[in-house]
Amino acid sequence: MKAHNFSAGPCILPQEVLKQAAEAVVNFDNLNLSLLEISHRSKNFVAVVDKTTALIKDLMHVPEGYSVIFLQGGASLEFVMVAMNLMKAEGGKAAYTNTGTWAGKALKEAKNFGEVIEVASSKDKNYSYIPKGFSIPDGMDYFHCTSNNTIYGTQIKEFVKPNCLNVCDMSSDIMSREVNVADFDLIYAGAQKNMGPAGCTVVIVKDEILGKTGRKLPSYLNYQIHIDKESMFNTPPVYSIYVMMLTMQWLKDNGGVKWIEGVNNQKAALLYKEIDRNPLFVGTAAVEDRSNMNACFLLKDESLKDQFDAMWKAAGISGINGHRDVGGYRASMYNALPLESVQVLVDTMQALEKAQG
Ligand SMILES: *Cc1c(COP(=O)(O)O)cnc(C)c1O
């Protein structure tokens, strides 16, 4: 039996996607060749890149004037590339929100290229909430936020509309809910949380914002070069892109982002209801900012840990240990996690309560 996989990332992918992906390793497109042994410039693989791009544009309703590109180096390299491509070479300034580990790393990298203004932070309460009602000074080259804080289980429900370019790290909730791409100038996401396996980063960028900083850029770090070369500037991560294509096709066939948003709402509601009801547990994130992707919770009585851990392991649950910075448990409920898996976790939490009498 397949484990109930709550891993925070890399994480669960749809079963049928994994089967198709395994087949392509042996025989891709009936070529009697593996996907792994053909040229990335072959027409069969170029078709994969084109289809993946088209699926992302379709699923996210990407407007005209935006490009979708596939890069490597993870979201972590985007922390660098965003600043290099958007911050003015002379007197560059950008506004960042500091809402967790990833947001903090993005902010730190940007400091290598200009002045960074931390316009909001939730560090005072161990990143357990999303700061609101802050202002962004005039004259910023861009504003940067993190839509979902994977480690702390908080998620932006209402995006700020800044008076400058708007950049968002959507690594851990892209494609999990509908967003209006036109509200952003650049969105980036490591694929390994909702779109596919590790190894590929998706960047959605408004074409007209590029090339305006006066900064000389190394070729690989220049978004425009990847746009001009249609993600074939160098050898792309062929297998990651292929599995992402299968995952996007799975999402489209099932009803798209609107459909998965409904399922994700249901899963999160089921788990949070139990966290709030069960006297043995407590959630760590502010209720109004809770993430639909990563639910963080603690046992009120740490002495029950061994018992609870043995119970969820016996129930076939995997990957719910909390991040070391928060402790306790983190149940990640990405797109491919079925509602039934959340029910198994809820049943286990209730079984622990019963066992206490
Ligand atoms: C996982 C994650 C990252 C880091 O991604 P890498 O691909 O490992 O560089 C960045 N931001 C967020 C929000 C994440 O969840």
The ligand as an ORCA input file, in Angstrom:
! r2SCAN-3c Opt
* xyz 0 1
  C      11.311     25.045     -0.705
  C      11.253     26.507     -0.849
  C      12.322     27.261     -1.351
  C      13.665     26.644     -1.700
  O      13.626     26.040     -2.913
  P      14.930     25.369     -3.548
  O      14.376     24.911     -4.858
  O      15.380     24.280     -2.656
  O      15.956     26.429     -3.721
  C      12.152     28.615     -1.497
  N      11.007     29.218     -1.152
  C       9.968     28.543     -0.652
  C       8.716     29.268     -0.274
  C      10.055     27.166     -0.473
  O       9.025     26.475      0.017
*
